[in-house]
């Protein structure tokens, strides 16, 4: 519990565990509206259910009206697609399926890695409207969990719950003002920490090669230009003013240096490389253990 004495509302959503902590317990109506936010997001963006908008786009080309917030998500992805030279892309879904991270969780590679299609060849993303020229498997997992955390926070504020702490399986959003001490999970040993950080108002999101890993060195962070897992980075953390940005930048750090990303985004960061070295921003608020 981030704050002693606070009440917790726990649930499953978009395939992961959530816990929302508030000074007092949320009533049934408040909880129902929060779960509706989760369901609406899943119904639009999930590639693991057959009735979602993303599943329809995987079956046929067309024009798809996405929910509010899609414009901000698309703009963020487009910026990171450019900065990573196509390595970070929302069109990575087919590449993940090729390696076994599919709707059935088969976790069996289908053969040679499959690069993602070039954005401008198949996708036009204008605000909340997606137009595709061919069936495409979209996967917005690199930023979607963070965006959903932001949407849940907005719903809480609309209910008059200004103080809250959201834990989306380790991706954290703190309304503030009281800071919360957070351990930074060791990338090779989830039971240990490599450091700590004090999270004030804002978001802390992480990405690691040991999460959602399977097979012979396969994991979920793929380079869109090759369809293969990134090998040089094993874990990243990003702190930003909102969870969508922090979530996306935690993945972007697998492809682009933090110093380069700082030219376009206001955030702090930590990257741990596969050779055991680490790099972090001048403004990184954490403490790393020896």
C-alpha positions in Angstrom: 0.0 0.0 0.0 1.6 3.3 -1.1 0.0 5.3 1.8 -0.8 3.5 5.1 -4.6 3.6 5.8 -5.6 4.1 2.2 -8.2 1.8 0.6 -7.4 -0.4 -2.4 -9.5 -1.4 -5.4 -7.9 -4.3 -7.2 -9.0 -5.7 -10.6 -7.8 -7.3 -13.8 -7.8 -5.3 -17.0 -6.2 -5.4 -20.5 -4.5 -8.6 -19.4 -2.8 -7.3 -16.3 -3.4 -6.6 -12.6 -4.3 -3.1 -11.4 -4.6 -1.6 -7.9 -6.0 1.9 -7.3 -5.4 3.3 -3.9 -7.5 6.2 -2.5 -7.8 7.9 0.9 -11.3 6.3 1.4 -13.0 3.3 -0.2 -14.6 3.9 -3.6 -18.3 3.2 -3.7 -19.9 0.7 -6.1 -20.8 3.4 -8.7 -17.3 4.8 -8.8 -15.8 1.3 -9.2 -18.3 0.5 -12.0 -17.3 3.6 -13.9 -13.6 2.8 -13.6 -14.2 -0.7 -14.9 -16.2 0.8 -17.8 -13.2 2.9 -18.8 -11.1 -0.3 -18.8 -13.7 -2.2 -20.9 -14.0 0.6 -23.4 -10.2 0.8 -23.9 -9.9 -2.9 -24.3 -12.8 -3.1 -26.8 -10.9 -0.6 -29.0 -7.3 -1.6 -28.7 -6.9 -5.2 -27.7 -5.4 -7.6 -30.2 -6.3 -10.5 -27.9 -10.1 -10.4 -28.4 -12.0 -11.0 -31.6 -14.5 -8.2 -31.2 -12.1 -5.2 -30.8 -11.6 -2.5 -33.4 -7.9 -3.6 -33.6 -9.1 -7.2 -34.4 -11.3 -5.9 -37.2 -8.3 -3.9 -38.6 -6.3 -7.2 -38.6 -9.0 -8.8 -40.7 -9.7 -6.1 -43.3 -8.5 -2.8 -44.5 -10.7 0.2 -43.9 -11.5 3.3 -42.0 -11.7 2.9 -38.2 -13.1 5.5 -35.8 -11.2 5.1 -32.5 -12.1 6.5 -29.1 -11.1 9.8 -27.6 -7.4 9.8 -26.8 -6.4 8.0 -30.0 -5.1 11.3 -31.4 -2.6 11.8 -28.6 -1.6 8.2 -28.8 -1.0 8.3 -32.5 1.0 11.6 -32.3 3.2 10.1 -29.6 3.8 6.9 -31.6 4.5 8.9 -34.7 7.2 11.0 -33.0 8.9 7.9 -31.5 8.6 6.0 -34.9 10.6 8.9 -36.4 13.1 9.2 -33.6 13.8 5.4 -33.6 14.0 5.2 -37.5 11.0 2.8 -37.5 12.2 0.5 -34.7 9.3 1.5 -32.4 6.0 1.2 -34.2 2.3 0.4 -33.4 2.5 -2.0 -36.4 4.6 -4.5 -34.4 1.6 -6.8 -33.7 2.3 -9.1 -36.7 5.9 -9.4 -35.7 4.9 -10.4 -32.2 2.5 -13.0 -33.5 5.2 -14.4 -35.8 7.3 -15.1 -32.7 4.5 -16.7 -30.8 3.1 -13.8 -28.8 -0.3 -14.2 -30.3 -4.0 -14.1 -29.2 -3.8 -17.7 -28.2 -0.5 -17.2 -26.3 1.0 -20.1 -28.2 4.5 -18.8 -27.4 5.8 -20.8 -30.4 7.7 -19.1 -33.2 6.2 -19.5 -36.6 9.6 -19.2 -38.3 11.8 -16.3 -39.5 11.2 -13.0 -37.7 8.9 -10.7 -39.6 9.6 -6.9 -39.8 6.7 -4.6 -39.3 5.3 -2.9 -42.4 6.4 0.7 -43.0 3.9 3.1 -41.5 3.2 5.1 -44.6 2.7 2.1 -46.7 -0.3 0.8 -44.7 -1.5 3.3 -42.1 -2.9 6.8 -42.1 -3.5 7.9 -38.5 -5.4 11.3 -38.3 -6.5 12.1 -34.8 -9.1 9.5 -33.9 -9.4 8.0 -37.4 -7.2 5.2 -38.6 -7.3 4.3 -42.3 -5.5 1.2 -43.4 -4.7 0.0 -47.0 -4.2 -3.6 -45.9 -5.0 -5.8 -42.9 -2.6 -4.8 -40.1 -2.0 -6.1 -36.6 -1.8 -3.0 -34.4 -0.2 -3.3 -30.9 -0.1 -0.2 -28.8 1.1 -2.0 -25.7 4.2 0.2 -25.4 2.0 3.1 -24.4 -1.5 1.8 -24.0 -1.2 0.7 -20.3 0.1 4.1 -19.5 -2.7 5.9 -21.4 -5.3 3.7 -19.6 -3.8 4.7 -16.3 -4.1 8.4 -17.3 -7.8 7.8 -18.3 -8.5 6.1 -15.0 -6.9 9.1 -13.2 -9.1 11.5 -15.2 -12.2 9.5 -14.2 -11.2 9.6 -10.6 -10.8 13.3 -10.7 -14.2 13.7 -12.4 -15.6 11.8 -9.4 -14.0 14.2 -7.0 -11.2 11.8 -6.0 -8.2 14.1 -6.5 -5.8 12.0 -4.4 -5.0 8.6 -5.8 -2.2 6.2 -6.6 -2.5 3.8 -9.6 -0.3 0.7 -9.8 -0.6 -1.0 -13.2 1.5 -4.1 -12.5 4.5 -1.9 -11.6 3.8 1.1 -13.9 2.9 3.8 -11.4 0.9 7.0 -11.4 0.9 9.2 -8.3 -1.5 12.2 -8.0 0.7 13.6 -5.3 1.6 15.6 -3.3 3.0 12.9 -0.9 5.9 11.0 -2.5 6.0 7.2 -2.6 9.3 5.2 -2.2 9.6 2.7 -5.0 12.1 -0.1 -5.5 13.7 -0.6 -9.0 13.4 -4.3 -9.8 16.6 -6.1 -10.6 16.2 -7.2 -14.3 17.5 -10.7 -13.6 16.0 -11.3 -10.1 12.5 -9.9 -9.4 13.0 -10.5 -5.7 15.8 -7.9 -5.5 16.1 -4.2 -6.3 19.0 -2.3 -8.0 18.0 1.0 -6.4 15.1 3.1 -5.1 13.3 6.2 -6.2 10.9 8.7 -4.5 8.0 9.2 -6.9 6.2 12.5 -6.4 3.4 13.7 -8.6 3.7 12.0 -12.0 4.4 8.6 -13.5 7.1 6.0 -13.3 7.0 3.3 -15.9 9.4 0.5 -16.6 10.2 -2.0 -19.4 12.3 -5.1 -19.1 13.4 -8.0 -21.3 12.6 -10.4 -18.5 8.9 -9.5 -18.6 6.8 -11.3 -21.2 9.7 -13.5 -22.2 9.5 -17.0 -23.7 11.4 -19.5 -25.9 15.0 -19.1 -26.6 15.8 -15.5 -25.7 12.4 -14.2 -27.1 10.7 -11.3 -25.4 8.1 -8.6 -26.2 10.4 -5.6 -27.1 10.9 -6.1 -30.8 12.7 -3.9 -33.3 10.1 -3.1 -36.0 12.7 -2.9 -38.7 13.8 -6.5 -38.2 11.1 -8.2 -36.1 13.7 -9.5 -33.6 14.0 -8.8 -29.9 16.4 -6.1 -28.7 19.5 -7.6 -27.2 21.6 -4.5 -26.1 19.2 -3.2 -23.4 17.6 -5.3 -20.6 15.7 -2.8 -18.5 14.6 0.8 -18.5 12.7 3.3 -16.3 11.1 6.6 -17.3 9.6 9.3 -15.2 7.2 11.9 -16.8 4.2 14.0 -16.0 1.8 11.5 -17.4 1.8 7.7 -17.6 1.2 7.4 -21.4 4.4 9.4 -22.0 6.4 7.5 -19.4 5.2 4.2 -20.6 6.1 4.9 -24.2 9.5 6.4 -23.4 10.4 3.4 -21.3 10.1 1.3 -24.5 11.7 3.9 -26.6 14.8 3.7 -24.5 15.4 0.3 -25.9 16.0 1.9 -29.3 17.1 5.5 -28.7 19.4 6.9 -26.1 17.9 8.9 -23.3 20.0 12.0 -24.2 18.5 11.9 -27.7 14.9 11.5 -26.4 15.5 14.5 -24.0 15.7 16.7 -27.1 12.0 16.1 -27.7 10.6 15.1 -24.3 10.8 16.4 -20.8 11.5 13.3 -18.6 14.1 11.6 -16.6 15.4 8.1 -17.2 17.5 5.1 -16.4 18.7 2.4 -18.9 20.5 -0.8 -17.9 22.4 -2.5 -20.7 23.0 -6.2 -21.2 26.7 -5.8 -20.5 25.8 -4.7 -17.0 26.5 -1.0 -17.5 23.9 1.7 -16.9 23.2 5.2 -18.1 20.8 7.8 -16.6 19.7 11.4 -16.9 21.1 14.2 -14.9 17.7 14.7 -13.4 17.1 11.1 -12.5 15.8 11.1 -8.9 16.7 7.6 -8.0 19.5 6.0 -6.0 21.3 3.0 -7.4 22.9 0.4 -5.1 26.5 -0.5 -5.4 
